[in-house]
Amino acid sequence: MKKQEEKVLLYQFSDEIASAIQDILRKSGIQTRILKREDWNQRIGFLLALKGFSQSTAAEEVFSFSHETAIFHKIKGKRLDQVLQALRDAGIAHINFKAVTTPFNLHWTLGRLCKTMYKEHAYMVEKDKNSE
C-alpha cells in the first residue's frame, strides 16, 4: 500500500503568500491546494480528494471568514514542527488559524472547521489576557 501523501490546504491567503508557502512545502515533498472562498461548504475530506467524499451541493448559511488558514493532512508531531519552522525561517508570518486533520474533522465542512478554530482562538486569547 502506498503511503498517503502529506497535504496542506490553504484558505484566504493572498496569491503572493500562498505561492511562497507552496514553494516551501514543495521542497519538503508536501502537496498543497489553494481553496477558493466558495469552498467553505465542502467537507475537508472532499477538499483533500480522499476516497469516499463527494462534492456537496447543499447551500448553507452565508459564511464570512477572512482569516488565513492552513489545514495539515498526514503531518503531525516533529514533522509538523519542522514544517512550521521552515515557514518561519522563510519569513512567512505566524498563521493563527491552523488545524491538523482527524478522523472526525475530515467529515466537517471547511466552514465548521473555521468556526471551531475561531472559537478556540478567541478562547486562548482571552485565557492569555486573564493570566497576565
MARRODREN-593314 format. One record per atom (N, C-alpha, C): residue in one letter; x, y, z. Coordinates in pm, whole numbers, plus 50000, padded with zeros to 5 digits. Example, Ala and Ser with C-alpha at 12.3 -4.5 7.8 and 13.67 -1.06 7.14 Angstrom:
<recs>
A513194943150780
A512304955050780
A513204967050780
S512854977550708
S513674989450714
S512905000350787
</recs>
This chain:
<recs>
M500844988150000
M500005000050000
M500885012550000
K500525021949918
K501285034349906
K501025043350028
K502095049250079
K501975058450192
K501135070450149
Q500195074250234
Q499355085750199
Q500195098350198
E499955106550099
E500745118650083
E500335129350182
E501355136750224
E501125148350309
E500565159450221
K499565166250275
K498935177150201
K498635188650295
V498595200550239
V498185212350314
V497165219950231
L496035223050293
L495025231450231
L495245245750278
L495265255050185
L495475269150217
L494205276950183
Y493745285050277
Y492495292450261
Y492685306950303
Q492285316150219
Q492265330450245
Q493645337150243
F494645330750188
F495955337050175
F495995345250047
S496785356050048
S496995363549925
S497735354549828
D497645357349699
D498335349249598
D499825348649626
E500395359949665
E501825360849688
E502265351849805
I501555352549916
I501915344350033
I501635329650004
A500515326649941
A500195312749909
A501265306749820
S501735314249724
S502785309549634
S504085306849710
A504435315749802
A505645313949883
A505525301449971
I504355299450031
I504135287550114
I504235274950028
Q503615275349909
Q503665263649819
Q505115260149784
D505935270149755
D507335267649721
D508065260649835
I507845265349958
I508505259450075
I508035245150096
L506735242850088
L506185229450113
L506585219750003
R506655224549879
R507055215949767
R508455210249791
K509345218649846
K510705214149876
K510725203149981
S509685202650064
S509565192150166
S508725180350117
G508355180549989
G507575169549933
G506115169549973
I505615181350010
I504225182450056
I503375189049948
Q502255182549916
Q501315188149818
Q500505199149883
T500085208849804
T499225219449855
T498035221249762
R497005226749819
R495835230549738
R495335243949791
I495175253149701
I494625266249736
I493105265149727
L492445268149836
L490985267449838
L490395280849796
K489235279949733
K488515292049692
K487535295949801
R487165308449799
R486215313549900
R484945304849905
E484495300349788
E483235292749784
E483385278049830
D484575273949867
D484785260149916
D484345258150060
W483895268550127
W483595267650270
W482525257250304
N481655253850207
N480585244150238
N480945229850196
Q482215227750160
Q482675214150122
Q483335207350242
R483215194250246
R483845186550354
R485365186250333
I486085186250443
I487545186050438
I488045174050358
G487445162450378
G487835150450305
G487705152150154
F486645158850111
F486465161549968
F487545171149918
L487825181549995
L488825191449955
L490215185249945
L490435174550020
L491715167250014
L491685156349906
A490575154949836
A490385144849731
A490535130749786
L489985128349906
L490045115049967
L488895106449916
K489145093449909
K488105083949865
K486935084549961
G485735083149906
G484535082649988
G483895096250015
F484505106849967
F483935120249988
F483495125849853
S482265130749850
S481775136649725
S481465151349747
Q481345158449637
Q481085172749642
Q479715175449702
S479655185249788
S478395189249849
S477705199449761
T476405197949748
T475635207749674
T474725215449769
A474825212249899
A473985218849999
A474375233550011
A473365241850011
A473605256150030
A473375259150177
E474445262450248
E474315265650389
E474195280650406
E474175285050530
E474085299350558
E475295306750501
V475145319650487
V476255327850438
V477415326550535
F478605325050482
F479775322850565
F480815333550536
S481275339950640
S482295350250623
S483445347250719
F484605344650663
F485795341550743
F486985346350662
S487605356950708
S488655363250628
S490065359950677
H490185350550770
H491495347550828
H492255337250744
E493565339350735
E494425329650666
E494395316650747
T494175305650676
T494005292750741
T494805282050668
A495485273550745
A496225262250689
A495735249550757
I495405239550675
I494935226750727
I495935216050684
F496545209450782
F497595199750758
F497025185650762
H497315177850658
H496825164150648
H498015154550645
K498005144950735
K499075134850747
K500415141150788
I500355152650856
I501555159450905
I501305162351053
K502115156351140
K501925158951283
K503235156851359
G503205160051486
G504375157951571
G505595165651524
K506745158651527
K508005165051488
K507965170151344
R507325162651257
R507235166651116
R506505180051104
L505415181551178
L504675194151176
L505545205451229
D506275202951337
D507185213051392
D508215217251288
Q508755207551214
Q509755210551110
Q509145219250999
V507955215750958
V507285223050850
V507005237450895
L506485239151016
L506185252551066
L507475260751082
Q508555254151125
Q509835261151138
Q510355265551002
A510195257050901
A510625260550764
A509865272850714
L508575273650747
L507775285250707
L508265297850778
R508535296650909
R509055308150985
R510405312450931
D511285302650905
D512635305750854
D512565313050720
A511505310450644
A511345316850513
A510665330550524
G510345334450647
G509745347650668
G508235348050654
I507595336450655
I506135336050649
I505605340050788
A504735349850791
A504185354550918
A503435343150988
H503365344051120
H502675333951200
H501245331951148
I500855319551130
I499505316251084
I498675313051209
N497725321751241
N496925319851363
N495965308151354
F495455305551234
F494435295251220
F495015283251146
K495375273151226
K495965260751174
K495185249051232
A495055238551153
A494405226451202
A495125214451143
V495055203351216
V495545190551167
V494305181851148
T494235174651038
T493045166451014
T492985154951114
T491755151251146
T491465139851233
T490385131451164
P490175119151210
P489095111251150
P487735118351162
F487595127051262
F486335134151282
F486215146351191
N487235155151192
N487065167651117
N487175165950966
L487585154250918
L487545151550774
L486105152250722
H485145149550812
H483725149450775
H483075163150796
W483815172550853
W483295186050874
W483435194150747
T482585204350734
T482785213650624
T483925223050662
L484505229250561
L485545239250586
L484985250150677
G483755254150655
G483125264350738
G483065260350885
R482665247950911
R482585243351051
R483975243151114
L484965238551040
L486335238051094
L486825252251124
C486565261551033
C486995275451055
C486305281551177
K484995279051191
K484265284351306
K484815278551436
T485125265751436
T485665259151555
T487035265051590
M487895266851488
M489205272751514
M489065286951567
Y488115294451513
Y487905308151556
Y487515308651704
K486585299751743
K486155299251884
K487325295451975
E488105285451933
E489255281052013
E490285292152023
H490525299151913
H491505310151912
H491045321352007
A489775324951999
A489225335452086
A489355331352232
Y489085318752262
Y489205313552399
Y490635314652449
M491605310652365
M493025310952405
M493505325352424
V493075334452338
V493455348552352
V492915354052484
E491665350952513
E491035355452637
E491745349452759
K492075336752750
K492775329852859
K494135336252885
D494855339252777
D496165345752788
D496025359552852
K494985366852813
K494755380252868
K494515379453020
N493745369453060
N493385367953202
N494545362853287
S495535356753224
S496665351253301
S497805361453320
E497655373253258
E498715383453271
E498655390353405
</recs>
